[in-house]
Amino acid sequence: MSKINVRSPYYITTGTVTNLTSTQLELYIYQGAQTTNRGTRIYLLNSFAVNNVCTFEISELIRDYFTNVFDGDYSTDIWWVDYRTTKFVQGAAQTTSGYTQLKAFFGYGLFEDGANPTNSQAVLQSNTKIVKLDDAPAVIAVDTSLATQVTYQLNGQQVYTKAITSTNNSSTQIEYVTSGINGSDEFEDRVIQDNGTFEGSDCLTAFEGEYTLFDFDTILVDSSTGVTKLTVTSESECKFTPYKITFINKFGVLQDIWFFKRTNETLTTKTEKFKKNIISAASYSISNHQDKTLTKNGKEKLTLNTGYYPEAYNEVFKEMQLSEDCWIEINSKTLPIQVTSSSFAYKTQLNDKIINYTIEIEFAFDTINNIR
């Protein structure tokens, strides 16, 4: 089944039809069970023929239906897109075609990918090398119509496996596989999410520092087209606080990237003022504000450093820079952010020896709660 990546154009064309006057396209956009939940058409589009050819572009219409949210729970739905056409030859309607069925992702293709990019692969990420925080799970997204099994290994031995099944429901077309519990990065979170009660102690802290839970170094993804091997490197950091950013990548799914090194935090404020009348009985108090603040709020920003990354991660950082939706995990809270670094210089081991990236981000909300 063909895919639509709605951040790039998707064209539907009739091809050359002799004496073609126009074409009518009925577009259905829906979720749930494919075909069963199609319902009534959403759009009825008309295109006049140019040189006996009619062309429609439908990505912009479908994109409006996506609302990307992330609260720490990895889950992504797609949208079913069905359409059928009726051609008019010399003004007379021809037989209406059968339904063509597509599935839409909030992804995109690059210019060099050409028209109607599909990104058709089982593992929905560009990199085959994964760098993560020591003891944190590695969450990967797979296309359930292609993937059949995901296996985590350590030194060639299986430590965890997950069978992948496909259904005709929009909520099951993407599956996030992890060796942890709901993507938790800390032992305390895993205990709580598993309905347990966490009791901290010096012995437990020592245990966590000495042993790694869910240890693995390889992930194998079996699919209908072969096996994809992902190599995993776990990094420990004892000096700085590591931060995890989650973003929507080019495949339209959630992907994590870790920043291990120094972080700087800044606050920028914005103020609206007015001149206040402070005179009373031909006098005034020198303690009163003549320049009075009407409203004042702030935006907090972080400058993050990655630490040392392999050159293969350049594509991941590129996709993060191009992402429209990003989040950061801070103090067990998932908060929305925007990447404010507008330029990105690719680094290579040949030119730069050691690759470290510095990224500036801004929280996507005002510091003082002003939601009304």
C-alpha positions as CSV (number, residue, x, y, z in Angstrom):
1,M,0.0,0.0,0.0
2,S,1.3,3.4,-0.9
3,K,2.2,6.0,1.7
4,I,1.7,9.7,1.8
5,N,4.2,11.8,3.7
6,V,2.1,14.9,4.2
7,R,5.0,17.4,4.7
8,S,5.8,16.9,1.1
9,P,3.4,17.2,-1.9
10,Y,1.6,14.1,-3.1
11,Y,0.3,14.2,-6.6
12,I,-2.5,12.2,-8.2
13,T,-2.6,12.3,-12.0
14,T,-4.9,10.8,-14.6
15,G,-2.2,10.3,-17.2
16,T,-2.9,11.3,-20.7
17,V,-6.5,10.7,-21.8
18,T,-7.7,11.8,-25.3
19,N,-10.2,14.6,-25.2
20,L,-10.1,14.8,-21.5
21,T,-12.1,17.8,-20.2
22,S,-11.9,17.5,-16.5
23,T,-11.7,15.1,-13.6
24,Q,-13.5,14.9,-10.3
25,L,-11.8,13.4,-7.2
26,E,-13.6,12.2,-4.1
27,L,-11.3,12.2,-1.1
28,Y,-11.9,10.3,2.2
29,I,-9.8,10.9,5.3
30,Y,-10.5,8.8,8.4
31,Q,-9.1,6.7,11.2
32,G,-10.1,3.4,12.8
33,A,-10.6,0.3,10.7
34,Q,-9.6,0.7,7.0
35,T,-12.6,0.7,4.6
36,T,-15.0,-0.1,7.5
37,N,-14.8,3.4,9.0
38,R,-14.5,5.3,5.7
39,G,-17.7,7.2,6.2
40,T,-18.7,10.0,3.9
41,R,-16.3,11.9,1.6
42,I,-14.4,14.8,3.1
43,Y,-13.5,16.7,-0.1
44,L,-14.8,16.8,-3.7
45,L,-12.2,18.2,-5.9
46,N,-12.4,19.2,-9.6
47,S,-9.5,19.8,-12.0
48,F,-9.7,21.0,-15.6
49,A,-7.5,19.1,-18.0
50,V,-4.3,20.7,-19.4
51,N,-3.0,18.9,-22.5
52,N,-5.4,16.0,-21.7
53,V,-4.0,15.5,-18.2
54,C,-5.5,16.3,-14.8
55,T,-3.4,16.6,-11.6
56,F,-4.3,16.9,-8.0
57,E,-2.1,17.6,-4.9
58,I,-3.7,16.4,-1.7
59,S,-1.0,16.5,1.0
60,E,-2.0,19.9,2.3
61,L,-5.6,18.8,2.8
62,I,-4.5,15.7,4.8
63,R,-1.9,17.5,6.9
64,D,-4.6,19.5,8.6
65,Y,-5.9,16.4,10.3
66,F,-2.6,15.7,12.2
67,T,-2.1,16.9,15.8
68,N,1.2,15.8,17.1
69,V,1.3,15.3,20.9
70,F,3.7,13.6,23.2
71,D,3.5,13.2,27.0
72,G,6.2,10.6,27.5
73,D,4.0,7.8,26.2
74,Y,5.2,6.7,22.7
75,S,2.2,6.4,20.4
76,T,1.5,7.7,16.9
77,D,-1.5,7.2,14.7
78,I,-1.7,7.5,10.9
79,W,-4.7,8.5,8.8
80,W,-6.3,6.4,6.1
81,V,-6.8,8.2,2.8
82,D,-9.1,6.7,0.1
83,Y,-10.0,8.3,-3.2
84,R,-11.7,7.6,-6.4
85,T,-12.0,9.6,-9.6
86,T,-14.5,10.3,-12.3
87,K,-13.2,11.5,-15.7
88,F,-15.1,13.7,-18.1
89,V,-14.3,13.2,-21.8
90,Q,-15.7,16.0,-24.0
91,G,-17.9,17.0,-21.1
92,A,-19.4,13.5,-20.6
93,A,-18.8,11.6,-17.3
94,Q,-17.1,8.3,-17.6
95,T,-17.3,5.3,-15.2
96,T,-16.2,6.2,-11.7
97,S,-13.0,4.3,-10.7
98,G,-12.7,2.0,-7.7
99,Y,-11.1,3.2,-4.5
100,T,-7.4,3.7,-4.2
101,Q,-6.3,3.3,-0.6
102,L,-3.3,5.0,1.0
103,K,-2.0,5.7,4.5
104,A,-0.7,9.0,5.6
105,F,2.3,9.8,7.9
106,F,3.5,13.2,9.2
107,G,6.7,12.7,7.3
108,Y,8.5,14.2,4.4
109,G,10.9,13.4,1.6
110,L,14.0,15.3,0.4
111,F,14.3,17.1,-2.9
112,E,16.5,14.3,-4.3
113,D,13.9,11.7,-3.4
114,G,11.7,13.0,-6.2
115,A,7.9,13.3,-6.4
116,N,5.6,11.4,-4.0
117,P,8.4,10.2,-1.5
118,T,7.3,7.1,0.5
119,N,10.1,6.3,2.9
120,S,9.1,2.6,2.6
121,Q,11.2,0.7,5.2
122,A,10.5,-1.3,8.3
123,V,12.6,0.7,10.7
124,L,11.3,4.2,10.8
125,Q,14.5,6.0,11.4
126,S,17.5,7.0,9.2
127,N,20.4,5.8,11.5
128,T,21.5,2.2,12.2
129,K,23.8,3.3,15.0
130,I,22.0,4.3,18.3
131,V,23.6,6.3,21.1
132,K,21.7,6.3,24.4
133,L,22.2,7.0,28.1
134,D,23.4,4.0,30.0
135,D,20.5,2.0,31.5
136,A,18.0,3.9,29.4
137,P,15.8,1.9,27.0
138,A,16.2,2.3,23.2
139,V,12.8,3.1,21.7
140,I,12.5,2.4,18.0
141,A,9.4,2.8,15.7
142,V,8.6,0.1,13.1
143,D,6.1,-0.1,10.3
144,T,3.9,-3.0,11.3
145,S,3.0,-3.7,7.7
146,L,6.6,-4.6,7.0
147,A,8.3,-5.6,10.3
148,T,7.7,-9.0,11.8
149,Q,9.9,-9.2,14.9
150,V,12.3,-7.1,16.9
151,T,15.1,-8.7,19.0
152,Y,17.4,-7.1,21.5
153,Q,20.8,-8.9,22.0
154,L,23.8,-8.6,24.2
155,N,27.0,-10.2,22.9
156,G,25.0,-12.2,20.4
157,Q,22.6,-13.6,23.0
158,Q,18.9,-12.7,23.0
159,V,17.7,-10.7,26.0
160,Y,14.3,-9.6,24.7
161,T,12.1,-10.2,21.7
162,K,8.9,-8.8,20.4
163,A,6.6,-10.2,17.7
164,I,5.1,-7.6,15.4
165,T,1.6,-8.1,14.1
166,S,-0.3,-5.9,11.6
167,T,-4.0,-5.1,11.6
168,N,-6.2,-2.8,9.5
169,N,-6.6,-0.3,12.3
170,S,-4.9,3.1,11.9
171,S,-3.7,3.0,15.6
172,T,-1.6,-0.1,15.0
173,Q,0.3,0.8,11.8
174,I,3.2,2.2,13.9
175,E,4.6,0.3,16.9
176,Y,7.2,1.5,19.3
177,V,9.3,-1.3,20.7
178,T,11.4,-0.8,23.8
179,S,13.3,-3.0,26.2
180,G,12.1,-0.8,29.1
181,I,8.7,0.0,30.5
182,N,6.9,2.7,28.4
183,G,10.3,4.2,27.6
184,S,11.2,5.1,31.2
185,D,14.7,6.3,31.6
186,E,15.0,5.9,35.4
187,F,14.5,2.9,37.7
188,E,12.1,4.9,39.9
189,D,9.8,5.6,36.9
190,R,9.8,1.9,35.9
191,V,8.7,0.9,39.4
192,I,5.9,3.4,39.5
193,Q,4.7,2.6,36.0
194,D,4.7,-1.1,36.9
195,N,2.3,-0.2,39.8
196,G,5.0,-0.6,42.4
197,T,6.0,1.5,45.4
198,F,9.5,3.1,45.2
199,E,11.6,3.3,48.3
200,G,15.0,4.9,47.8
201,S,18.0,3.9,49.8
202,D,21.8,4.1,49.7
203,C,22.0,0.5,48.8
204,L,19.7,0.9,45.9
205,T,21.7,4.0,44.7
206,A,24.9,1.9,44.8
207,F,23.2,-0.9,42.9
208,E,22.0,1.4,40.2
209,G,25.5,2.8,39.8
210,E,27.1,-0.6,39.5
211,Y,24.7,-2.6,37.4
212,T,22.9,-1.8,34.2
213,L,19.3,-2.9,33.7
214,F,18.1,-4.1,30.3
215,D,21.7,-4.2,28.9
216,F,22.0,-4.8,25.2
217,D,24.2,-3.8,22.3
218,T,22.3,-4.9,19.1
219,I,18.8,-4.7,17.9
220,L,17.6,-6.9,15.0
221,V,14.5,-6.0,13.1
222,D,13.1,-8.8,10.9
223,S,10.9,-7.7,8.0
224,S,9.4,-8.9,4.8
225,T,12.4,-7.4,3.0
226,G,15.2,-8.8,5.2
227,V,16.9,-8.1,8.6
228,T,18.0,-4.6,9.7
229,K,20.8,-4.5,12.3
230,L,21.0,-1.6,14.7
231,T,24.1,-1.3,16.9
232,V,23.7,0.4,20.3
233,T,26.2,2.3,22.3
234,S,25.4,3.2,25.9
235,E,27.1,6.3,27.4
236,S,27.4,7.0,31.1
237,E,27.7,10.6,32.4
238,C,28.7,11.4,36.0
239,K,29.4,15.1,35.8
240,F,26.6,16.7,33.8
241,T,22.9,16.0,33.7
242,P,21.9,14.3,30.4
243,Y,18.8,15.4,28.7
244,K,16.6,13.5,26.2
245,I,15.0,15.3,23.3
246,T,12.2,13.6,21.4
247,F,11.1,14.8,18.0
248,I,9.1,13.9,15.0
249,N,11.5,12.6,12.4
250,K,11.3,12.5,8.5
251,F,9.2,9.2,8.8
252,G,6.6,11.0,10.9
253,V,7.4,9.1,14.1
254,L,8.9,9.9,17.5
255,Q,12.7,9.5,17.8
256,D,15.0,10.2,20.8
257,I,18.4,11.9,20.9
258,W,20.5,12.4,24.0
259,F,22.5,15.4,25.0
260,F,25.2,14.4,27.6
261,K,27.4,17.4,28.3
262,R,27.2,20.9,29.6
263,T,23.9,22.8,29.6
264,N,23.4,26.5,30.1
265,E,20.0,28.0,31.0
266,T,19.0,31.6,30.3
267,L,15.8,33.6,30.9
268,T,14.7,36.4,28.5
269,T,11.9,38.6,29.7
270,K,9.4,40.8,27.8
271,T,7.7,43.8,29.4
272,E,4.8,46.1,28.5
273,K,4.8,49.4,30.3
274,F,2.7,52.5,30.7
275,K,3.0,56.0,32.3
276,K,1.1,56.1,35.5
277,N,-0.4,59.2,37.0
278,I,1.1,59.4,40.5
279,I,0.2,63.0,41.4
280,S,-2.2,63.6,44.2
281,A,-3.2,67.0,45.7
282,A,-0.4,68.8,43.7
283,S,2.2,66.4,45.1
284,Y,3.5,62.9,44.6
285,S,5.5,60.2,46.5
286,I,8.9,59.5,45.2
287,S,8.4,55.9,46.1
288,N,5.6,55.4,43.5
289,H,6.3,54.0,40.0
290,Q,5.8,56.5,37.2
291,D,6.8,53.9,34.7
292,K,4.5,51.1,35.6
293,T,4.6,47.5,34.4
294,L,1.4,46.4,32.7
295,T,2.5,42.8,31.9
296,K,5.7,40.9,32.2
297,N,6.6,37.4,31.3
298,G,9.6,35.4,30.2
299,K,11.0,32.6,28.0
300,E,13.5,30.1,29.2
301,K,16.2,28.8,26.9
302,L,18.7,26.0,27.1
303,T,22.0,25.6,25.3
304,L,22.7,21.8,25.1
305,N,25.9,20.0,24.1
306,T,25.7,16.5,22.7
307,G,29.1,15.0,23.8
308,Y,30.9,12.8,21.3
309,Y,28.8,11.3,18.6
310,P,29.6,9.2,15.5
311,E,29.4,10.8,12.1
312,A,26.4,8.6,11.2
313,Y,24.3,10.8,13.5
314,N,24.6,13.8,11.2
315,E,21.3,12.8,9.5
316,V,19.5,12.5,12.9
317,F,20.6,16.0,13.9
318,K,19.5,17.2,10.5
319,E,16.0,15.7,11.0
320,M,15.8,17.2,14.5
321,Q,16.6,20.7,13.1
322,L,13.9,20.2,10.4
323,S,11.3,18.9,12.9
324,E,8.2,20.9,13.6
325,D,7.5,19.2,16.9
326,C,10.0,18.6,19.7
327,W,9.9,17.8,23.4
328,I,12.4,17.6,26.2
329,E,12.3,15.4,29.4
330,I,13.2,17.4,32.5
331,N,12.6,16.2,36.1
332,S,10.3,13.4,34.8
333,K,8.2,15.9,32.9
334,T,7.8,16.0,29.2
335,L,7.8,19.7,28.0
336,P,7.4,21.2,24.5
337,I,10.3,23.0,23.0
338,Q,11.4,24.7,19.8
339,V,14.9,24.4,18.3
340,T,16.0,28.0,17.8
341,S,19.4,27.2,16.3
342,S,18.7,28.2,12.7
343,S,21.9,27.0,11.2
344,F,23.6,23.6,11.4
345,A,27.2,22.9,10.3
346,Y,27.8,19.2,9.5
347,K,30.8,17.8,11.2
348,T,32.9,14.8,10.1
349,Q,35.6,12.8,11.8
350,L,38.1,13.7,9.0
351,N,37.6,17.4,9.4
352,D,36.7,17.8,13.1
353,K,38.2,14.6,14.7
354,I,35.7,14.6,17.6
355,I,32.1,15.5,16.9
356,N,30.2,17.5,19.4
357,Y,27.1,19.6,18.6
358,T,25.8,22.6,20.4
359,I,22.1,23.2,20.1
360,E,19.9,26.1,21.4
361,I,16.3,25.3,22.3
362,E,13.5,27.5,23.7
363,F,10.6,26.2,25.8
364,A,7.4,26.5,23.8
365,F,5.5,28.3,26.6
366,D,5.8,31.4,28.8
367,T,7.5,31.0,32.1
368,I,4.5,32.5,34.0
369,N,1.4,30.5,33.5
370,N,-1.0,32.7,31.5
371,I,-3.2,30.0,30.0
372,R,-6.8,31.3,30.0
